Amino acid sequence: MSVLIYRDNKTVGACAATIIAAQILSESICTVGVDYHETLLPVFDSLSAMTENGLLAWNDTKIYQLFEFLPDESGEQRIANLLGKALFSKTDISEKQYVVPFSADRAPEQTAQAFEESILNDGGLDIALVAVRHDGSLLMDQSADCDPASHVETIDGDSFLTAGLNVLMHCKHPIIVAAGKNAAGAVKAMLKGSITETPLAALRLHPGATFILDEEAAELL
């Protein structure tokens, strides 16, 4: 694993975007897992700018969205809509390249299993972008003894289908991004604490993991 520390979140975003772009450009077909969190908006901005400038093309890239709300009466894919505004509408990514863990036609548990099987059948993710939340959760899984498989999680009355640790540990290059003072405690637990303390800490065991932090997120290390 490697740990990179930069001045601010904008620079963190540029670094993460550069690593993702290099992976996409180096592979004839690339599979990318994408989290959504406000911390990642500078990453999406940098990727969008690279695409607009002609430096990056997504033609042979498959995107897996790593969590989504369970379907409600409206059938709205809320996280997919946010990612659409932040990244997809600003690039050449088409709907055919994009997989959402969402199905109104079958049980959530079946959707979770099919979602993870699809990723593993693709050979696992080549690269994954994940944000560090202030509670130290891994995507939408808050528990230290998290279910490693993709599964359904309920937080404050909202239910999500979230990828689990299996997906990230089978990823060739997980990128874990943290920014701001609110993330400092979670970053300390992630990089210095027991691997049973927070799900993200298990990623220290991944030899290809890259942790990218701003100075505020790294202040307790």
Backbone as CSV, one residue per row, in Angstrom:
resi,resn,N_x,N_y,N_z,CA_x,CA_y,CA_z,C_x,C_y,C_z
1,MET,0.837,-1.190,0.000,0.000,0.000,0.000,0.871,1.238,0.000
2,SER,0.281,2.368,-0.360,1.009,3.638,-0.306,0.084,4.706,0.251
3,VAL,0.682,5.701,0.915,-0.058,6.825,1.487,0.515,8.114,0.911
4,LEU,-0.355,8.915,0.291,0.050,10.184,-0.299,-0.698,11.304,0.411
5,ILE,0.014,12.368,0.788,-0.597,13.490,1.515,-0.343,14.775,0.727
6,TYR,-1.430,15.517,0.481,-1.341,16.752,-0.291,-1.951,17.917,0.484
7,ARG,-1.715,19.102,-0.029,-2.086,20.342,0.669,-3.586,20.458,0.925
8,ASP,-4.401,20.175,-0.095,-5.833,20.416,0.030,-6.599,19.417,-0.829
9,ASN,-7.938,19.484,-0.729,-8.778,18.497,-1.404,-8.722,18.644,-2.922
10,LYS,-8.518,19.841,-3.415,-8.420,20.029,-4.867,-7.218,19.267,-5.419
11,THR,-6.090,19.339,-4.711,-4.887,18.627,-5.145,-5.066,17.126,-4.989
12,VAL,-5.712,16.718,-3.903,-6.049,15.301,-3.722,-6.871,14.802,-4.899
13,GLY,-7.871,15.593,-5.289,-8.724,15.213,-6.413,-7.945,15.069,-7.706
14,ALA,-7.024,16.002,-7.950,-6.216,15.937,-9.164,-5.331,14.703,-9.171
15,CYS,-4.776,14.352,-8.007,-3.935,13.157,-7.904,-4.741,11.896,-8.183
16,ALA,-5.891,11.752,-7.522,-6.727,10.559,-7.714,-7.174,10.452,-9.168
17,ALA,-7.561,11.569,-9.772,-8.006,11.562,-11.160,-6.884,11.152,-12.098
18,THR,-5.669,11.593,-11.819,-4.523,11.235,-12.649,-4.258,9.733,-12.608
19,ILE,-4.364,9.137,-11.420,-4.156,7.694,-11.285,-5.241,6.926,-12.044
20,ILE,-6.488,7.362,-11.910,-7.594,6.701,-12.615,-7.417,6.832,-14.125
21,ALA,-7.080,8.021,-14.582,-6.897,8.241,-16.014,-5.765,7.372,-16.559
22,ALA,-4.675,7.266,-15.809,-3.554,6.435,-16.252,-3.969,4.980,-16.387
23,GLN,-4.789,4.500,-15.459,-5.273,3.118,-15.524,-6.146,2.913,-16.760
24,ILE,-7.055,3.852,-17.012,-7.945,3.735,-18.171,-7.142,3.756,-19.472
25,LEU,-6.151,4.630,-19.540,-5.366,4.765,-20.763,-4.434,3.572,-20.995
26,SER,-4.087,2.875,-19.930,-3.137,1.760,-20.059,-3.807,0.429,-20.369
27,GLU,-5.152,0.363,-20.216,-5.880,-0.887,-20.426,-6.745,-0.781,-21.683
28,SER,-6.746,-1.842,-22.489,-7.623,-1.839,-23.654,-9.092,-1.845,-23.230
29,ILE,-9.388,-2.581,-22.162,-10.715,-2.567,-21.549,-10.502,-2.410,-20.044
30,CYS,-11.135,-1.422,-19.440,-10.908,-1.123,-18.027,-12.231,-1.144,-17.266
31,THR,-12.195,-1.706,-16.060,-13.383,-1.772,-15.202,-13.136,-0.931,-13.958
32,VAL,-14.038,0.033,-13.725,-13.843,1.026,-12.661,-15.024,0.998,-11.697
33,GLY,-14.746,0.943,-10.398,-15.776,1.070,-9.369,-15.795,2.493,-8.835
34,VAL,-17.003,3.057,-8.666,-17.119,4.460,-8.272,-18.053,4.619,-7.076
35,ASP,-17.536,5.221,-6.035,-18.298,5.653,-4.865,-18.864,7.045,-5.160
36,TYR,-19.797,7.519,-4.314,-20.233,8.909,-4.407,-20.203,9.527,-3.020
37,HIS,-19.523,10.661,-2.906,-19.452,11.430,-1.667,-18.922,12.808,-2.030
38,GLU,-19.270,13.823,-1.239,-18.837,15.184,-1.565,-17.314,15.299,-1.626
39,THR,-16.602,14.469,-0.849,-15.143,14.464,-0.876,-14.605,14.167,-2.274
40,LEU,-15.376,13.427,-3.063,-14.904,12.984,-4.374,-15.226,13.963,-5.496
41,LEU,-15.941,15.037,-5.208,-16.319,15.968,-6.271,-15.106,16.564,-7.005
42,PRO,-14.002,16.904,-6.302,-12.825,17.377,-7.042,-12.228,16.311,-7.966
43,VAL,-12.352,15.036,-7.608,-11.888,13.967,-8.498,-12.721,13.973,-9.775
44,PHE,-14.041,14.030,-9.610,-14.933,14.037,-10.770,-14.691,15.276,-11.640
45,ASP,-14.441,16.426,-10.997,-14.169,17.652,-11.759,-12.908,17.484,-12.612
46,SER,-11.871,16.889,-12.027,-10.617,16.702,-12.762,-10.794,15.710,-13.908
47,LEU,-11.525,14.622,-13.664,-11.775,13.644,-14.724,-12.596,14.257,-15.854
48,SER,-13.576,15.081,-15.480,-14.399,15.753,-16.492,-13.551,16.696,-17.342
49,ALA,-12.644,17.438,-16.693,-11.782,18.368,-17.425,-10.850,17.619,-18.371
50,MET,-10.298,16.484,-17.916,-9.434,15.678,-18.788,-10.197,15.179,-20.012
51,THR,-11.453,14.801,-19.802,-12.275,14.317,-20.913,-12.576,15.447,-21.885
52,GLU,-12.955,16.601,-21.336,-13.282,17.753,-22.181,-12.082,18.203,-23.004
53,ASN,-10.886,18.100,-22.419,-9.669,18.531,-23.103,-9.135,17.495,-24.093
54,GLY,-9.816,16.348,-24.174,-9.391,15.315,-25.107,-8.267,14.431,-24.605
55,LEU,-7.926,14.549,-23.329,-6.853,13.727,-22.761,-7.328,12.333,-22.384
56,LEU,-8.633,12.167,-22.201,-9.178,10.919,-21.675,-10.438,10.551,-22.441
57,ALA,-10.532,9.288,-22.828,-11.740,8.761,-23.470,-12.186,7.519,-22.703
58,TRP,-13.491,7.368,-22.570,-14.057,6.305,-21.740,-14.672,5.176,-22.575
59,ASN,-14.385,5.130,-23.852,-15.083,4.230,-24.772,-15.120,2.779,-24.312
60,ASP,-13.973,2.257,-23.846,-13.866,0.842,-23.479,-13.822,0.639,-21.970
61,THR,-14.434,1.566,-21.240,-14.454,1.502,-19.778,-15.836,1.087,-19.290
62,LYS,-15.865,0.155,-18.353,-17.119,-0.253,-17.718,-17.121,0.299,-16.297
63,ILE,-18.221,0.942,-15.925,-18.323,1.605,-14.625,-19.304,0.850,-13.741
64,TYR,-18.871,0.512,-12.543,-19.759,-0.062,-11.534,-19.974,0.963,-10.423
65,GLN,-21.197,1.398,-10.247,-21.549,2.258,-9.113,-21.582,1.378,-7.868
66,LEU,-20.905,1.780,-6.795,-20.673,0.870,-5.677,-21.753,0.874,-4.606
67,PHE,-22.724,1.767,-4.665,-23.888,1.665,-3.780,-25.040,2.459,-4.360
68,GLU,-26.240,2.105,-3.933,-27.446,2.818,-4.366,-28.546,2.573,-3.345
69,PHE,-29.450,3.551,-3.196,-30.647,3.354,-2.387,-31.462,2.199,-2.960
70,LEU,-32.142,1.466,-2.087,-33.074,0.455,-2.573,-34.234,1.133,-3.298
71,PRO,-34.840,0.460,-4.271,-35.941,1.069,-5.021,-37.104,1.466,-4.118
72,ASP,-37.675,2.642,-4.370,-38.901,3.053,-3.695,-40.011,3.193,-4.740
73,GLU,-41.137,3.779,-4.344,-42.287,3.865,-5.243,-41.967,4.661,-6.508
74,SER,-41.067,5.637,-6.402,-40.753,6.481,-7.552,-39.845,5.777,-8.558
75,GLY,-39.111,4.755,-8.086,-38.166,4.069,-8.956,-36.939,4.900,-9.276
76,GLU,-36.710,6.001,-8.546,-35.590,6.889,-8.818,-34.280,6.277,-8.331
77,GLN,-33.251,6.370,-9.148,-31.909,5.951,-8.757,-31.156,7.198,-8.284
78,ARG,-31.232,7.448,-6.988,-30.796,8.742,-6.470,-29.292,8.967,-6.587
79,ILE,-28.499,7.964,-6.247,-27.045,8.133,-6.340,-26.612,8.187,-7.802
80,ALA,-27.229,7.366,-8.648,-26.925,7.411,-10.081,-27.203,8.796,-10.652
81,ASN,-28.269,9.440,-10.196,-28.581,10.798,-10.667,-27.500,11.796,-10.248
82,LEU,-27.010,11.644,-9.010,-25.960,12.540,-8.521,-24.656,12.322,-9.283
83,LEU,-24.312,11.061,-9.513,-23.113,10.770,-10.293,-23.258,11.251,-11.732
84,GLY,-24.478,11.157,-12.246,-24.721,11.657,-13.593,-24.398,13.130,-13.712
85,LYS,-24.839,13.916,-12.723,-24.579,15.359,-12.745,-23.103,15.670,-12.512
86,ALA,-22.462,14.876,-11.625,-21.078,15.167,-11.241,-20.060,14.707,-12.274
87,LEU,-20.372,13.632,-13.013,-19.365,13.054,-13.900,-19.904,12.633,-15.264
88,PHE,-20.937,11.786,-15.283,-21.303,11.129,-16.531,-21.805,12.092,-17.603
89,SER,-22.563,13.111,-17.190,-23.080,14.071,-18.168,-21.971,14.941,-18.754
90,LYS,-20.786,14.929,-18.117,-19.661,15.755,-18.561,-18.615,14.944,-19.317
91,THR,-18.901,13.673,-19.572,-17.960,12.802,-20.255,-18.682,12.075,-21.388
92,ASP,-17.965,11.122,-22.003,-18.562,10.338,-23.077,-19.020,8.962,-22.593
93,ILE,-19.294,8.840,-21.301,-19.772,7.579,-20.740,-21.248,7.392,-21.106
94,SER,-21.582,6.253,-21.687,-22.966,5.967,-22.054,-23.616,5.059,-21.014
95,GLU,-24.941,4.988,-21.047,-25.655,4.141,-20.089,-25.275,2.670,-20.230
96,LYS,-24.896,2.240,-21.425,-24.523,0.840,-21.649,-23.236,0.465,-20.927
97,GLN,-22.434,1.457,-20.571,-21.170,1.195,-19.885,-21.315,1.187,-18.366
98,TYR,-22.505,1.426,-17.863,-22.703,1.808,-16.474,-23.629,0.823,-15.772
99,VAL,-23.151,0.235,-14.653,-23.926,-0.772,-13.919,-24.276,-0.216,-12.531
100,VAL,-25.580,-0.206,-12.225,-26.077,0.292,-10.941,-26.608,-0.888,-10.123
101,PRO,-26.288,-0.992,-8.833,-26.836,-2.071,-8.003,-28.288,-1.777,-7.617
102,PHE,-29.173,-1.939,-8.587,-30.562,-1.486,-8.420,-31.455,-2.379,-9.272
103,SER,-32.515,-2.927,-8.671,-33.500,-3.687,-9.436,-34.833,-3.631,-8.718
104,ALA,-35.862,-3.208,-9.445,-37.213,-3.187,-8.886,-37.930,-4.509,-9.114
105,ASP,-37.266,-5.432,-9.820,-37.941,-6.662,-10.250,-37.554,-7.898,-9.446
106,ARG,-36.582,-7.791,-8.556,-36.204,-8.959,-7.767,-35.790,-8.534,-6.365
107,ALA,-35.650,-9.508,-5.492,-35.334,-9.223,-4.089,-33.973,-8.536,-3.986
108,PRO,-33.834,-7.598,-3.025,-32.551,-6.902,-2.878,-31.364,-7.838,-2.693
109,GLU,-31.550,-8.930,-1.923,-30.454,-9.868,-1.697,-30.002,-10.511,-3.002
110,GLN,-30.962,-10.822,-3.879,-30.611,-11.387,-5.181,-29.883,-10.363,-6.049
111,THR,-30.331,-9.113,-5.977,-29.665,-8.047,-6.718,-28.228,-7.884,-6.243
112,ALA,-28.022,-7.921,-4.927,-26.679,-7.779,-4.361,-25.766,-8.899,-4.840
113,GLN,-26.276,-10.124,-4.810,-25.470,-11.264,-5.233,-25.126,-11.162,-6.722
114,ALA,-26.113,-10.802,-7.542,-25.888,-10.688,-8.979,-24.904,-9.560,-9.301
115,PHE,-24.997,-8.472,-8.556,-24.103,-7.334,-8.748,-22.653,-7.747,-8.490
116,GLU,-22.413,-8.409,-7.367,-21.048,-8.824,-7.048,-20.547,-9.885,-8.027
117,GLU,-21.401,-10.815,-8.398,-21.001,-11.848,-9.358,-20.613,-11.225,-10.701
118,SER,-21.338,-10.183,-11.114,-21.026,-9.507,-12.362,-19.630,-8.892,-12.317
119,ILE,-19.303,-8.265,-11.188,-17.971,-7.669,-11.036,-16.890,-8.750,-11.071
120,LEU,-17.079,-9.814,-10.306,-16.066,-10.869,-10.234,-15.946,-11.608,-11.558
121,ASN,-17.062,-11.766,-12.274,-17.018,-12.410,-13.586,-16.269,-11.561,-14.613
122,ASP,-16.219,-10.258,-14.372,-15.430,-9.359,-15.228,-13.948,-9.397,-14.859
123,GLY,-13.597,-10.251,-13.899,-12.214,-10.323,-13.450,-11.904,-9.405,-12.295
124,GLY,-12.951,-8.851,-11.673,-12.753,-7.876,-10.604,-12.518,-6.492,-11.177
125,LEU,-12.580,-5.504,-10.320,-12.352,-4.130,-10.747,-10.866,-3.891,-11.000
126,ASP,-10.559,-3.144,-12.047,-9.173,-2.730,-12.252,-8.802,-1.629,-11.270
127,ILE,-9.745,-0.742,-11.014,-9.497,0.371,-10.105,-10.812,0.765,-9.449
128,ALA,-10.754,1.206,-8.207,-11.961,1.623,-7.491,-11.673,2.911,-6.731
129,LEU,-12.633,3.816,-6.735,-12.527,5.100,-6.047,-13.499,5.112,-4.881
130,VAL,-12.963,5.275,-3.660,-13.779,5.192,-2.438,-13.434,6.364,-1.529
131,ALA,-14.446,6.983,-0.945,-14.239,8.096,-0.014,-14.221,7.594,1.421
132,VAL,-13.424,8.264,2.252,-13.446,8.025,3.701,-14.489,8.952,4.314
133,ARG,-15.509,8.363,4.918,-16.534,9.139,5.604,-16.124,9.342,7.063
134,HIS,-16.697,10.347,7.700,-16.259,10.678,9.056,-16.531,9.558,10.043
135,ASP,-17.522,8.676,9.735,-17.828,7.563,10.643,-16.977,6.328,10.350
136,GLY,-16.083,6.410,9.369,-15.205,5.294,9.060,-15.869,4.163,8.302
137,SER,-17.048,4.393,7.754,-17.760,3.322,7.058,-17.074,2.979,5.744
138,LEU,-17.246,1.746,5.321,-16.792,1.284,4.021,-17.982,1.364,3.080
139,LEU,-17.979,2.367,2.188,-19.163,2.662,1.397,-20.327,2.883,2.353
140,MET,-21.384,2.062,2.311,-22.517,2.255,3.216,-22.528,1.273,4.375
141,ASP,-21.390,0.639,4.662,-21.325,-0.334,5.763,-20.567,0.278,6.933
142,GLN,-21.260,0.511,8.051,-20.665,1.191,9.199,-20.034,0.239,10.216
143,SER,-20.402,-1.031,10.179,-20.013,-1.940,11.252,-18.600,-2.456,11.079
144,ALA,-17.862,-2.593,12.195,-16.503,-3.102,12.142,-16.480,-4.552,11.670
145,ASP,-17.507,-5.323,12.040,-17.597,-6.719,11.598,-18.493,-6.803,10.365
146,CYS,-18.164,-5.976,9.352,-19.031,-5.813,8.192,-19.134,-7.106,7.391
147,ASP,-20.246,-7.247,6.709,-20.451,-8.356,5.797,-19.543,-8.120,4.588
148,PRO,-18.599,-9.022,4.318,-17.669,-8.773,3.210,-18.322,-8.848,1.836
149,ALA,-19.472,-9.503,1.752,-20.167,-9.599,0.471,-21.014,-8.347,0.238
150,SER,-21.359,-8.088,-1.018,-22.310,-7.017,-1.320,-23.645,-7.367,-0.675
151,HIS,-24.296,-6.382,-0.061,-25.467,-6.688,0.755,-26.326,-5.449,0.958
152,VAL,-27.424,-5.622,1.658,-28.324,-4.522,1.994,-27.962,-3.981,3.374
153,GLU,-27.884,-2.675,3.493,-27.541,-2.008,4.745,-28.571,-0.917,5.023
154,THR,-28.983,-0.766,6.285,-29.925,0.292,6.660,-29.239,1.258,7.614
155,ILE,-29.278,2.552,7.269,-28.644,3.592,8.069,-29.648,4.721,8.261
156,ASP,-29.980,5.019,9.520,-30.900,6.119,9.841,-32.193,6.046,9.034
157,GLY,-32.710,4.835,8.875,-33.981,4.642,8.193,-33.896,4.516,6.684
158,ASP,-32.714,4.763,6.104,-32.532,4.599,4.659,-31.860,3.259,4.381
159,SER,-32.327,2.558,3.360,-31.757,1.257,3.006,-30.998,1.364,1.690
160,PHE,-29.816,0.743,1.663,-28.934,0.801,0.514,-28.508,-0.602,0.124
161,LEU,-28.211,-0.784,-1.141,-27.464,-1.950,-1.558,-26.029,-1.477,-1.777
162,THR,-25.099,-2.079,-1.047,-23.719,-1.612,-1.081,-22.764,-2.740,-1.410
163,ALA,-21.751,-2.437,-2.206,-20.658,-3.381,-2.392,-19.964,-3.572,-1.050
164,GLY,-19.316,-4.708,-0.886,-18.634,-5.006,0.358,-17.124,-5.106,0.186
165,LEU,-16.474,-5.541,1.246,-15.022,-5.631,1.259,-14.494,-6.597,0.198
166,ASN,-15.263,-7.655,-0.104,-14.830,-8.608,-1.137,-14.487,-7.903,-2.443
167,VAL,-15.369,-6.996,-2.854,-15.192,-6.310,-4.131,-13.901,-5.499,-4.128
168,LEU,-13.632,-4.773,-3.026,-12.447,-3.926,-2.979,-11.171,-4.739,-2.803
169,MET,-11.235,-5.853,-2.070,-10.034,-6.672,-1.892,-9.677,-7.423,-3.173
170,HIS,-10.667,-7.639,-4.055,-10.391,-8.263,-5.349,-10.075,-7.231,-6.427
171,CYS,-10.131,-5.959,-6.081,-9.801,-4.887,-7.012,-8.274,-4.788,-7.131
172,LYS,-7.780,-4.558,-8.334,-6.335,-4.454,-8.520,-5.765,-3.223,-7.822
173,HIS,-6.506,-2.110,-7.880,-5.959,-0.866,-7.334,-7.058,-0.026,-6.686
174,PRO,-7.344,-0.257,-5.413,-8.291,0.616,-4.705,-7.638,1.967,-4.386
175,ILE,-8.379,3.032,-4.618,-7.941,4.380,-4.253,-8.877,4.882,-3.171
176,ILE,-8.335,5.206,-2.011,-9.144,5.644,-0.881,-8.808,7.100,-0.597
177,VAL,-9.804,7.963,-0.679,-9.611,9.415,-0.614,-10.213,9.970,0.675
178,ALA,-9.466,10.824,1.361,-9.973,11.474,2.575,-9.573,12.939,2.569
179,ALA,-10.498,13.798,3.005,-10.214,15.230,3.051,-10.987,15.880,4.188
180,GLY,-10.372,16.854,4.827,-11.038,17.647,5.857,-10.840,17.122,7.264
181,LYS,-10.970,18.049,8.225,-10.780,17.699,9.638,-11.785,16.648,10.103
182,ASN,-12.992,16.660,9.556,-14.007,15.703,9.997,-13.602,14.258,9.722
183,ALA,-12.691,14.059,8.784,-12.262,12.702,8.443,-11.022,12.268,9.211
184,ALA,-10.426,13.163,10.007,-9.132,12.861,10.628,-9.199,11.657,11.570
185,GLY,-10.263,11.581,12.379,-10.391,10.450,13.302,-10.545,9.137,12.561
186,ALA,-11.347,9.143,11.497,-11.542,7.933,10.704,-10.254,7.525,9.995
187,VAL,-9.481,8.518,9.530,-8.206,8.225,8.874,-7.221,7.599,9.862
188,LYS,-7.167,8.127,11.070,-6.277,7.551,12.082,-6.647,6.106,12.373
189,ALA,-7.950,5.838,12.550,-8.392,4.471,12.800,-8.090,3.571,11.602
190,MET,-8.239,4.100,10.405,-8.022,3.332,9.183,-6.556,2.935,9.015
191,LEU,-5.641,3.874,9.287,-4.228,3.633,9.001,-3.406,3.225,10.220
192,LYS,-3.940,3.469,11.415,-3.175,3.162,12.623,-3.881,2.176,13.554
193,GLY,-5.205,2.037,13.423,-5.965,1.210,14.343,-6.007,-0.253,13.951
194,SER,-6.675,-1.021,14.798,-6.857,-2.441,14.523,-7.730,-2.623,13.288
195,ILE,-7.468,-3.677,12.527,-8.282,-3.921,11.331,-9.689,-4.365,11.703
196,THR,-9.928,-4.659,12.980,-11.289,-4.968,13.430,-12.026,-3.710,13.876
197,GLU,-11.352,-2.576,13.906,-11.945,-1.340,14.412,-12.828,-0.658,13.378
198,THR,-12.430,-0.701,12.124,-13.176,-0.060,11.054,-13.006,-0.874,9.779
199,PRO,-14.052,-1.019,8.971,-13.935,-1.820,7.747,-12.829,-1.333,6.815
200,LEU,-12.633,-0.014,6.724,-11.629,0.522,5.821,-10.212,0.100,6.199
201,ALA,-9.981,-0.196,7.486,-8.636,-0.573,7.924,-8.157,-1.864,7.265
202,ALA,-9.102,-2.724,6.886,-8.711,-3.975,6.229,-8.002,-3.721,4.907
203,LEU,-8.242,-2.554,4.302,-7.595,-2.249,3.032,-6.093,-2.009,3.183
204,ARG,-5.613,-1.847,4.419,-4.159,-1.779,4.635,-3.483,-3.084,4.226
205,LEU,-4.256,-4.169,4.209,-3.698,-5.470,3.830,-3.602,-5.642,2.318
206,HIS,-4.181,-4.711,1.578,-4.176,-4.806,0.113,-2.883,-4.186,-0.413
207,PRO,-2.026,-4.957,-1.073,-0.737,-4.410,-1.519,-0.857,-3.323,-2.571
208,GLY,-1.988,-3.263,-3.278,-2.155,-2.271,-4.332,-2.932,-1.045,-3.920
209,ALA,-3.340,-0.954,-2.647,-4.166,0.165,-2.204,-3.356,1.460,-2.138
210,THR,-3.992,2.555,-2.549,-3.395,3.887,-2.416,-4.340,4.763,-1.601
211,PHE,-3.832,5.318,-0.498,-4.593,6.215,0.359,-4.135,7.646,0.050
212,ILE,-5.062,8.491,-0.381,-4.723,9.863,-0.760,-5.445,10.815,0.187
213,LEU,-4.688,11.609,0.933,-5.231,12.440,2.011,-4.824,13.892,1.815
214,ASP,-5.675,14.809,2.315,-5.192,16.172,2.437,-4.606,16.364,3.827
215,GLU,-3.962,17.492,4.060,-3.246,17.702,5.313,-4.176,17.682,6.520
216,GLU,-5.381,18.196,6.371,-6.318,18.206,7.489,-6.754,16.781,7.849
217,ALA,-7.022,15.952,6.863,-7.429,14.566,7.136,-6.292,13.772,7.757
218,ALA,-5.055,14.164,7.483,-3.889,13.423,7.972,-3.328,13.978,9.286
219,GLU,-3.987,14.953,9.894,-3.376,15.678,11.019,-3.194,14.828,12.270
220,LEU,-3.897,13.696,12.408,-3.758,12.861,13.597,-2.808,11.684,13.398
221,LEU,-2.217,11.583,12.235,-1.289,10.468,11.974,0.063,10.714,12.628
